[in-house]
């Protein structure tokens, strides 16, 4: 039973057959996220019709991605677009407004109410990815001298277009934040109690210029439904809700994930519909950069040409040794990037982690050295086996240390540690691996060849 | 202003100095997540003291990780542990109970109330990572014939230990789920209205045996505060709340992230404290598997030994060409793994995506071919430049197609597409690249050498 699916099929049917009464009846029963999915897949004239019949079209509209919103917005008659933007919550309407073409922005802006104009103007000023840019100004604000009963009356008056009623912010006459009361507490309290007496004053807040990732982490750490956003003078400016935090967390992890294989950061695109040139641009930068890493390996090989020519068996093991270093290094880098992103480790832990990583690397390198020296003994001789074992130990150890250190160094340089991608680490480890392997080989096998 | 930090410092001070009255006063003002952080860092006797004074110790305790909970639980006097487990929400208490040593489980279980025994027994039966294993049975359930006023009275009676009051589930006499009403709707409704008349019946639900990842996706898609969990007969068994969804989403993305560089899945460990052997085990499996990929490259090189010997310049470009294929392939694989995980693409989109990927690959390969052929011309001659350009095109194209297809094939085989890690793709592309490069070289340069 997905109770909603049958209703959606019925509604689609009704729209197909222009059964207006049936449409109106069904609309009230389908939830907004499903209505939004349905809306996104209709043709223009049907979209217009559905938006017209929807009792709170704007709240359905908000469930669409910004790209989908824009697509519909550009095709809507201007008067309907103005109405939609007026009705939308402040954060979503500002986001949509900012993506409209400049000419349309001017036309729409002129037709908005003064209040909405002010709201959009205020929210549009904050830097991308800051708390200000994602916060909503649709929160409930009450004064601290109200009783519970009065608070509920006020709630009913303010409620209609607020993002949440479940956290109520208490402010002074200057709109400075004093405390917070949850609706749960209001329901459970004695009706004559005063808000100011029971509000929580141990506040966790976000700042208007704080990074959105940090806001999302606070919401997730404290399990709050919403976080109040204030300025340096403690004025309450907005709230960020738990659903925004989920979207942000997903966006940020997607970015890190793509960076982990050297794709430049690009949140919110579809692999199915993104333009070819867009995908090309996101990938070509790092591919070209990585060429230089590979060139180093080439130079390393060229330098040891003689020892290779004299011991051709070395070439057979080259990809194996060099590859293992890169693989172990990638693992280390990913573990470190993740730990840094989750706040598990800080810069000051570096020495301790290097020590632990060395132990892990010695275990891994030891295992691999055993395996590869057996292979080497059968394909070459005991001396080859020794060279392979020593090289493997050295390469895996170096690979792990490079992989672990690179995100730290990037962090230290105020760069994104997630840029320490598997391909980048691999290409650095490859070059190092070639040199270590052939250097060790030239020490142990050099005399034999000479 | 992080209002809470000063309070926490004061509280730490008071605990140090055994100022009992001050501790009791401060405790009520600090929020639970911060109290939990503080609790985790105290010595045993101070932990016991703080737990003793905390008015709702169990709700603070729930904010600790399971490892931290277990550590404290093992050191608590049994009577305090029983009290703590009794007071904790059903989902958290079951998780903790399940991690206790068997002997302690028996002792604790015997001292629990019959109701709590039943709760733990019921919740403990569900498979790991299923909705049943993460759901809570502390939800508010009302019958459909209550008025709004009666509903609020009932809410006040049931409220104390419920995870959320904000979604109220309406059930029939058989406890089958009929609908849902939000506290927001109750506050805004006419006090004489009947719950059954205004409840939403277009329900989105989770099934008790459904995968936790799918539950988290539903919560995030619909922006719900909680999702009701039912069995096949529609009996309401529990709820999963938004904060659980956030934790699950983070856990699942961490797993994918680690897999992307060939670290076996292992949610919730700290890089700083995990045992060395644990980290070794998580990494050695894939490192050894990947050896076989590298061996293929070695065999490829050995096969074309003559052509290499005759044209030693080829070796210089080997890491560059082969590496570029691996890098481009890793990018494709990561993009595809992400798109599959987010539901952006399905199996049926495969052909379309291959077409699009080929176009992107041709653009990338073209760019790289230009670059490498210039290098080749200066280090070798026009013929070498041609070989390099053709090889680069072929290798990048093949790399992208392998990277894109591998997650699809794994998905098709009902394996986790995230196992198509960068190192795995790289090692497959390396072997392919060696063969393509040296094959093309042997065609164009073979005669010259002969």
Interface residues (C-beta under 8 A of the other chain):
Chain A: X1 X2 X3 X4 X7 X29 X30 X31 X33 X34 X63 X152 X155 X156 X159 X160 X165 X166 X183 X184 X187 X188 X200 X201 X202 X203 X204 X205 X220 X221 X222 X223 X225 X230 X234 X242 X243 X245 X246 X247 X249 X250 X253 X254 X256 X257 X258 X260 X261 X262 X263 X270 X271 X272 X276 X277 X279 X280 X283 X284 X286 X287 X288 X290 X291 X293 X294 X295 X297 X298 X299 X301 X302 X305 X308 X309 X312 X315 X316 X317 X318 X319 X320 X322 X323 X324 X326 X327 X328 X330 X331 X333 X334 X335 X336 X338 X339 X342 X344 X345 X349 X352 X353 X356 X359 X360 X363 X364 X367 X368 X371 X372 X421 X422 X423 X426 X427 X430 X431 X434
Chain B: X1 X2 X3 X4 X7 X29 X30 X31 X33 X34 X63 X152 X155 X156 X159 X160 X165 X166 X183 X184 X187 X188 X200 X201 X202 X203 X204 X205 X220 X221 X222 X223 X225 X230 X234 X242 X243 X245 X246 X247 X249 X250 X253 X254 X256 X257 X258 X260 X261 X262 X263 X270 X271 X272 X276 X277 X279 X280 X283 X284 X286 X287 X288 X290 X291 X293 X294 X295 X297 X298 X299 X301 X302 X305 X308 X309 X312 X315 X316 X317 X318 X319 X320 X322 X323 X324 X326 X327 X328 X330 X331 X333 X334 X335 X336 X338 X339 X342 X344 X345 X349 X352 X353 X356 X359 X360 X363 X364 X367 X368 X371 X372 X421 X422 X423 X426 X427 X430 X431 X434
